[in-house]
Amino acid sequence: MISAETKIDEKALRSILSAISLKSFNAAIDDASDEISLKFVGKVKTGFRQSKDPYGTSWAALKKRKGQPLLDTGRMVGSVKSAITKKSSAGVGVYTDYAGYHQAGAGHLKQRMMVPDEDQGLPKVWIQIVNKSVAVKLKEAMA
């Protein structure tokens, strides 16, 4: 299994949004976390369809069969699920025992990154998803 996760900075948001109740704030952040995770799932599945990593780089082409990489049986793309490990977080995981080998590359396997790399951080478009979802949910809470 491999995964990527982002943490929402609750402390900074709380100080900015003191106009809404704590209960409304927590509900908005939980809603945003759920929405973000679902959008991350969509981004990873789009990456499978386009044979691209989260940063837009094309995966290495196949040499032994026709078709797209990592889609032969559909098992790996079918294992992509939201991965919320704690409150105020949003994530996505690829839940097969061999996903990590493809994510990093190993031996004869070419690297085909499916989720963002921790060292590179979230791609800009993923950060935009986080910012927009949090902003929308907080505006709804303040209404």
N, C-alpha and C positions, 0 to 999 in steps of 0.2 A: 504494500500500500504506500502511496505517496500522497502528499497533500500540500496545500498552500493556505495560509490563514493571514488575516489582517486584524489588528486590534483597533477599536475605536477609542479615541482619547476622551474618556468620560469626564475626567477632571476639568479639562479645558472647556468642554461643552457645557458642563454644569455652571461654570462661572459666567459664561456668556449668556446662558439662557435661564437666568434666575427668575424670569417672568412666568415660567410655567411650573406646575407642581412637580415634585420628585416622581410621583406615581406616573404622571403623564410623560415625563421625560424618559423614565425607564421603559414604558410601553413603546414609546416612539423608537428608542434605540433597539429594543428587541425586534420590533417590526422591520426596522431598517436592516438589522443583521440577517433576518430570514430572507428578505428581498435580495440583499447583496449576494448571499450564498446561492440562491437560485440563479441569479444572473451570472455568477462565476461558473456554475454548472454549464450554462448555455455557452459561455466563452470556451470552456474546455471541449465541449462537444463540437463546436464550430471548428476548433483547431484540428480535431480528428477528421472532420469532413474536408477541410482545406489542406490537410497534411502540413500544418504550420504550428510552430511553438507559440506560446503566449505573446512573444515579442515580434511576431510576424515573420520569423525566419522559416523557410521551407525545410521540412524534414528530408533526410537523405532518401533518395529513390530506392526502390526495391531492385534486387538483382536476380532473385530466383523465381519470382512469380509475377504475374500481372496484377494490377489493381493498386490500391492505396496501402501504405504502411499502417499497421496496427488495426486494420479493419477486416482481416480475414474471417474470423469467427464472430466478431462483434462483442466478444466477452468483455474486453477491456473498456470500450466505450460504453457498454451497458453497465459497467460498474461505477461510472462517474456519479457521485452523489454529493450533496451538500455535507459539510463537515463542521458543524458548530460544536466546538469543544467546551466553550464556556460562554457565559453572558457577555454581551458587548463584543462578540467576535463573529466573523463571517469567514467561511472557508469552503473548500472543495477538495475532494479526494478521489483518487482512482484506486478502487479496492480490489486489486488482484495481487496475488503473491509475487508476480513477476513485473509489475509496473515499474518498480524502482530501477530494474536493469535497463529498461528502455528509457526512462527519464534521464539517467546519468550516462548510459552507454556502458557496456561491459563486455570484455572479450571481443567476440566477433560482431556483437550487436552495436549498431550505430546509435548515437544519442538521438532520441526523438522526445524532446521535452514536452510534457503535456500540461504541467502546472508551473507557475512562476518559480524561479530559482530564488532561494532565500538571499543569496549574495547579490543578485541583481535587483531584488525588490519587485514590487508590483509594477506591471506595465502601466503607462500613462492612462490608457483607456480603462483599465481596471480601477485606478485611483479615481477617475472621473465617475465611475459607477458608484463607488463608495461615497464620494462627496455629494453627488446628486441625490442618492437614496436617503442619506442622513438629512440633508437639507429639506427634502420634501416631507419626510416623516416628522421632523421637528416643526415645520410650518403648520402641518395638520394638527399637531398637538397644541400649538399656540392659538389656533383658531377657535 
